[in-house]
Every structure is written in structure tokens, then in C-alpha cells.
Amino acid sequence: MKKLLFLFFLCVNVFYIAHALLDFGLRFSIEWNILLGSLFVISLVYSSIHLLRSKKHSLLSVAVLSLSLASLGWFTFMNFLSIIMG
């Protein structure tokens, strides 16, 4: 179950980073932004707790942790720019 949850978080983070880098032409609404932001925070917290508590699936946990940190950083940077620029 934990491995499937990590794979789900990994897929969401990879999709968001690929969307940011390749610009698929998709525009997210407010609801999608709230959902993605909360998923990034949840995956960041879940993977860090799992990494500290267990050594099982540690490589997957590190991958999710680093990708969720990158996704959350890009997410907040883009939202900050959109607030500044109007």
C-alpha cells in the first residue's frame, strides 16, 4: 500500500514538472491549484516521515521527497509571479 502511494505521488510530481518544463498548454483552475498544492505538501510530509521512520523503500522515498520539493518550489514561484504581475 505504501509503495502504491509513493508511486502515485511520484507520478503526480513528474507530471507537474513535465508540464512546467514542456508547457503542454494546460491551464489549471483554482481548484486544481489547491489540489496540487496540497498534494505536494502531503507528499513532502509523508515521504520525509517515512524516510525517518523506515529504511524500506528508501530510494523511492528520497525520489518522492526531492521531486515534491522541486514541484512545491516551482508551484509557489509561479503563483508568486502571477500574484505580483496581476
ZIHUVEN-V925270 format. One record per run of one state. SS is the DSSP state (H for helix, E for strand, C for the rest). FROM is the first residue (numbers start at 1). TO is the last residue. If there is no record, write none. Layout:
BEGIN
ss=SS from=FROM to=TO
ss=SS from=FROM to=TO
END
This chain:
BEGIN
ss=C from=1 to=1
ss=H from=2 to=22
ss=C from=23 to=29
ss=H from=30 to=53
ss=C from=54 to=57
ss=H from=58 to=85
ss=C from=86 to=86
END
